Amino acid sequence: MKQAAVLAVEEINADGGVYVEEYGVKIPLKLVEGDTQTSPTEGVTAVERLITSENVVVLVGGFSSGVTLANQVPAAGKVPYIITGASSSQVTRRTEIDTSYFFHYCSTTDDYSQPILQFFVDELKPMVAADRDLKLALIYRDDAYGKGVIESSVAYIEDNSMPIELVAKEKYPTDETDFHTYLTKIAEAKPDAVYTVGFVKDTSSVYIQGQRDVGLNTLYMAVECNEDPAFYELLGEWGDGQLLESKFAPYAAEYTELMGPYKEAYLAKWDEMPGMMGADTYDGIYLAASAIERAGSLDRTQVRDAIKQTNEQEMLILLEGGNITFDEYNEISPIIFIEQMFWDEETEELKPVIVLPDSMKEQDFVLPDNYEIGG
């Protein structure tokens, strides 16, 4: 997220910065960093410093739902906050504080849980459970992000009478590294698939420990925050045939005109591939710059109003309708897709292909070679 923000600011400043009508000149952007350290306490401290000491015009970022829910409080009603990392829908739907300054420029737990569950029913169930309910297990972080996915998933299954039976729900502490006990319980439930809700390190460990140590040879699905170079490197061949939900796929075929130039610029700047979290943040910086220009002022309230009124062409993140707009909850409507990862023996690399939706599909979904039907 930080590296994408630095790249966006440098690009904007290379063109002179942002024109502010109030001053009649272009003003360079100054990027002021606040590291939340994935801690609610540190997150609050960082945001308070940015608002009071640094006098920032707009906040962009917010990794981790639990941290963001905490550091929103000092920003409420004061500073526009473009949230590009926290997926809990509560960040824009909570009622105990003023959320009018908060804008969700990333997927919510509803956004990605629904297509994931639909994928299991439409693609996996006909292959392995045609005459019964699909047996699904959930393993998730014990935080706002994990709980949000559980709530979204359970509600969507019940509201739509989906033929899915949740046979296991295992939560783990956010600092957990040993998942054998949780995975053993899941294996005893004999699921047809496992929906994993974690970050890069814990999710990759679940995939590896589940197959290598527990013998839980099933289909694993991860969420988009794992769309990161480190995830592919950590997984290696244990990711062969497994799934990843995303809305930005730098390793897949280039599906937009902006993808190539962005990857090239990111590689040149940082000597590594970009990840999904950076793509949201890159767009978020450009959105902030555009809002300042449209507001014609550095007044925080006017910038907030300009963000709310945004109606501009999508950038790296594909959106329903093709334009960046915010609904009544100040949320966007991203286009979600499912990737299947495959291990390349020649290059010794794990690479994904898009298998859903049909409009973006590179190839059909296939069961992993080691897959064992549950039930």
FENURDA-V968264 format. One line per field, one symbol per residue. psi: psi as a letter, one per 40 degrees, with the letter a starting at -180 (. if undefined). A space follows every 50 residues. Layout:
psi = ???
This chain:
psi = ddddddddddddddeeahhhddeeihhiihhhihheffhddddddddddd dddefidihhbgihddddddeddeehedhhhhhedheheddeeieeihee ehhgfiiidddddddddddddddddddefdeiihhhihhiigaddddddd dddddddddefifhhheihhiiieeiehedddddddddegieihhhgaad dddddddddddddefggahhhiideegidddddddbeeeheiihiiehgd eaiheidddddddddddddefiiiiddddddddddddddddddddfiehd ddddddddehgihibdhhiheeihihaeefiigihiihihiihhddefih iiiheiideehdiihiiidehhia.
